[in-house]
Amino acid sequence: MAPSKVHEKDDHYRVALVSHDRHTHLLVEGHIAQDLPRTSVFGSLEEASDFFEGGSLGYSVTAKPGQFDGLELHSFNWQVQPLAVDKVESSFFENRVLFPAGSVEFDCALLMRGIEHEWHGRGKLYGGQLVCSSVRRSITESPLSR
């Protein structure tokens, strides 16, 4: 990824990421909110916070098919706020080969500010097409995807 562009003004935020080859992008624009959207699968901010705090390990796709890089967030003073999203774009979730129209939708955003943290590399995960398809299927069949 190329360097991210982050703009903060008052309680408004804009984060944009674009890969060097310009094929992958992410954009989130929003402002501080009092609550999560009424349409969120989470019943409360506390429920959403607990869910994401417990999921600090993630894997990112690499240029090599079937290979993923592990990264883990260690935070020392976890605290989040709801962010009302005015605009969201993701080349990954907009890919209709991976996610047919209507199969995925944005839920909510949480903002972390002033958090003491460390990022730790966690090795690689390898899987062929069957594993990748199974992961995609398990994501779409998750209770959170309903």
C-alpha positions in Angstrom: 0.0 0.0 0.0 1.0 3.6 -0.6 1.0 5.9 2.4 -2.4 6.6 3.8 -4.0 10.0 3.7 -5.7 11.0 6.9 -7.6 14.3 7.4 -9.0 15.3 10.8 -10.9 18.5 11.4 -13.0 19.0 14.5 -15.0 15.7 14.8 -14.8 14.9 11.1 -12.4 12.3 9.7 -11.3 11.1 6.2 -9.0 8.1 5.7 -7.9 7.1 2.2 -5.6 4.3 1.2 -4.5 3.4 -2.4 -2.1 0.7 -3.4 0.9 1.5 -5.5 -0.6 -0.2 -8.5 -3.9 1.7 -7.8 -6.0 -1.5 -8.0 -6.8 -1.6 -4.3 -8.4 1.3 -2.4 -10.2 2.1 0.8 -12.0 5.3 1.7 -13.9 6.2 4.9 -15.4 9.6 5.7 -17.4 10.2 8.8 -18.0 12.2 12.0 -18.2 11.4 15.7 -21.7 10.0 16.7 -23.4 9.4 20.0 -24.6 5.9 19.0 -24.2 3.1 16.5 -26.5 3.1 13.5 -30.0 1.6 14.3 -29.3 -1.0 11.6 -26.1 -2.3 13.2 -26.0 -6.0 14.1 -24.6 -4.9 17.4 -27.1 -4.0 20.2 -24.8 -1.5 21.8 -21.4 0.3 21.6 -20.2 -2.0 24.4 -21.1 -5.1 22.4 -19.3 -3.9 19.3 -16.3 -2.8 21.4 -16.1 -6.2 23.1 -16.3 -8.0 19.7 -13.5 -6.1 18.1 -11.3 -6.0 21.2 -11.3 -9.8 21.2 -10.4 -10.0 17.5 -7.0 -8.4 17.5 -5.4 -10.9 15.1 -5.9 -10.5 11.4 -4.5 -11.7 8.1 -4.1 -9.6 4.9 -4.0 -10.8 1.3 -0.5 -10.7 -0.3 0.6 -10.6 -3.9 1.0 -14.4 -3.8 -2.3 -16.2 -4.2 -3.1 -18.3 -1.1 -0.6 -16.5 1.2 -1.7 -14.1 3.9 0.4 -11.9 6.3 -0.5 -12.0 10.0 -0.7 -8.9 12.1 -1.9 -8.5 15.7 -2.8 -5.3 17.6 -1.9 -5.0 21.2 -3.7 -2.1 22.8 -3.0 -1.0 26.4 -6.0 1.3 27.0 -8.8 0.1 24.6 -11.5 2.7 24.0 -13.7 3.3 21.0 -16.3 5.8 19.9 -19.0 5.4 17.2 -18.3 7.1 13.9 -21.2 7.9 11.7 -20.0 7.1 8.2 -20.9 9.5 5.4 -19.0 7.6 2.7 -17.3 4.2 2.5 -15.5 2.6 -0.4 -13.6 -0.7 -0.5 -12.2 -2.3 -3.7 -12.2 -5.6 -1.8 -15.9 -5.6 -0.8 -16.9 -4.0 -4.1 -15.4 -7.0 -6.0 -18.5 -8.8 -7.4 -16.5 -12.0 -8.1 -15.8 -12.3 -4.3 -19.0 -10.7 -3.1 -22.1 -10.9 -5.4 -24.4 -7.8 -5.2 -26.4 -7.8 -2.0 -24.1 -10.4 -0.2 -22.3 -7.9 2.0 -23.1 -4.5 3.5 -21.4 -2.0 5.7 -22.4 -2.2 9.4 -20.7 0.4 11.5 -17.4 2.2 12.2 -15.6 2.6 15.5 -12.9 5.3 16.1 -9.9 4.8 18.4 -8.0 7.9 19.4 -5.0 8.3 21.7 -4.6 4.6 22.2 -1.3 3.2 23.4 -0.6 0.3 21.1 1.8 -2.0 19.4 1.6 -3.9 16.1 3.1 -7.4 16.0 3.8 -9.5 12.9 2.3 -13.0 13.3 3.7 -15.0 10.4 2.1 -16.2 7.3 -1.0 -18.2 6.7 -1.1 -20.5 3.6 -4.2 -21.8 1.9 -5.2 -22.8 -1.6 -8.3 -21.9 -3.4 -10.4 -24.4 -1.4 -9.3 -22.8 1.9 -9.9 -19.3 0.6 -13.4 -20.3 -0.6 -14.1 -21.9 2.7 -13.0 -18.8 4.6 -15.2 -16.6 2.3 -18.2 -19.0 2.8 -17.7 -19.0 6.6 -17.7 -15.2 6.6 -20.9 -15.0 4.6 -22.5 -17.7 6.9 -21.5 -15.9 10.1 -24.3 -14.6 12.4 -22.8 -11.1 11.9 -23.4 -11.4 8.1 -27.2 -11.7 8.6 
